[in-house]
Amino acid sequence: MNCVTSRAWAGAAGDRNVGRVPDVTGDQPRITLIGKPGCHLCDDARVVVKKIAIETGTAWNELSILDDPELAETYWEQIPVVLVDGLQHTYWRVDEDRLRAALTRRKGLFSRRNR
């Protein structure tokens, strides 16, 4: 499985890619799901993220706004939030096709750059 923190809520601020240049050549997860325990929309988003991550062979992780004041301040009104390569992709509802397309499109861009 490609999930870094399967169903567990990670909380270290250093685990985030928010506002940083993505590291797609390393072992950094390409998808980050930001939410909190007990959030039904977060549960729905997790199902979609996990499905697309498995389909595309993409690593993902999950962070809780309860464990990180900076995340809480930034995203508390938007959870769940999905980041792709450290950039905000969507919030509240995750569309499978749109997430799949973003992963495929960005993967292709980075592959061409590294040639």
C-alpha positions in Angstrom: 0.0 0.0 0.0 1.3 3.5 -0.8 -0.2 5.4 2.2 2.4 6.8 4.5 0.0 7.1 7.4 -2.9 4.8 6.7 -5.9 6.0 8.7 -3.6 7.4 11.3 -3.5 11.1 11.8 0.1 12.4 11.4 0.8 15.7 13.0 4.4 16.8 12.6 4.5 20.2 10.9 7.7 19.1 9.1 5.7 16.4 7.2 3.8 19.1 5.1 4.7 20.3 1.7 2.5 23.4 2.0 4.0 26.3 0.1 7.1 24.3 -0.8 8.5 23.1 -4.2 7.3 19.5 -4.6 9.8 16.7 -4.3 8.5 14.2 -6.8 11.8 12.5 -7.3 12.0 11.3 -3.7 9.8 9.3 -1.4 7.5 12.3 -0.5 3.8 11.5 -0.8 2.3 13.2 -3.8 -1.2 13.4 -2.2 -1.8 14.9 1.2 -5.3 14.7 2.8 -5.8 17.3 5.5 -8.8 16.8 7.8 -9.6 15.8 11.4 -11.0 12.7 13.1 -14.8 12.5 13.2 -15.3 14.5 10.0 -17.7 12.7 7.7 -16.5 14.6 4.6 -12.9 13.6 5.6 -14.0 10.0 5.7 -15.5 10.3 2.2 -12.4 12.0 0.9 -10.1 9.3 2.3 -12.0 6.7 0.4 -11.5 8.5 -2.9 -7.9 9.4 -2.2 -7.0 5.8 -1.2 -8.8 4.4 -4.3 -7.0 6.8 -6.7 -3.6 6.4 -5.0 -3.8 2.7 -5.4 -4.9 3.0 -9.0 -2.1 5.3 -9.9 0.6 3.9 -7.6 0.8 7.2 -5.9 2.0 7.7 -2.3 -0.3 9.6 0.1 -0.5 10.8 3.7 -3.0 12.2 6.0 -2.6 15.2 8.4 -5.0 16.4 11.1 -5.7 20.1 11.8 -6.1 19.1 15.5 -2.3 18.3 15.6 -1.0 21.4 13.9 -2.1 25.0 14.8 -0.8 26.3 11.4 -2.8 23.8 9.5 -5.9 24.6 11.6 -5.5 28.3 11.0 -5.1 27.8 7.2 -7.7 25.0 6.5 -10.2 24.8 9.3 -13.1 26.1 7.1 -12.2 23.9 4.2 -11.5 20.4 5.5 -11.1 18.0 4.0 -8.4 19.5 1.8 -6.4 17.6 -0.7 -2.9 18.7 -1.8 -1.2 17.3 -4.9 2.6 17.8 -4.9 2.2 20.3 -2.1 -0.3 22.5 -3.8 -4.0 22.8 -2.9 -6.0 20.6 -5.3 -9.5 20.7 -3.8 -11.5 20.9 -0.6 -14.8 19.6 0.8 -15.5 17.0 -2.0 -12.9 15.0 -4.0 -13.7 14.2 -7.6 -12.1 11.0 -8.6 -11.6 11.9 -12.3 -10.2 15.3 -11.5 -7.7 13.9 -8.9 -6.6 11.1 -11.3 -6.1 13.7 -14.1 -4.0 16.0 -11.8 -1.8 13.1 -10.8 -1.4 11.9 -14.4 -0.8 15.4 -15.8 1.8 16.4 -13.2 3.5 13.0 -13.3 4.0 13.5 -17.0 5.3 17.0 -16.6 7.9 16.0 -14.0 8.9 13.0 -16.1 9.6 15.1 -19.1 11.6 17.6 -17.0 13.9 14.9 -15.6 15.0 13.6 -19.0 
